[in-house]
């Protein structure tokens, strides 16, 4: 494994979802500094859309339908990256609660 993310991996569903989740987590602390509230889920979608548009453009696609599908694919990628984050967060919370129960026994 020479490169962690490649254009080929970003064109895959899993690679785009992982990149979207990672970038959203990097952007999230910056959003908290803004004087107004921004939905993290909206940022996740925009991040996924930028990734899919960039990957499609870099792949050499010239078909307008491919760019239209980026909007649909970005929604699926965003939903899966948000769900993956929620799953990991719930597992960590559950693990912490179990540790607290063991300490209280």
LINJO-V773876 format. One record per run of one state. SS is the DSSP state (A for helix, B for strand, O for the rest). FROM is the first residue (numbers start at 1). LEN is the number of residues. If there is no record, write none. Layout:
{{SS | FROM | LEN} {SS | FROM | LEN}}
This chain:
{{O | 1 | 6} {A | 7 | 4} {O | 11 | 2} {A | 13 | 20} {O | 33 | 7} {A | 40 | 19} {O | 59 | 5} {A | 64 | 41} {O | 105 | 1}}
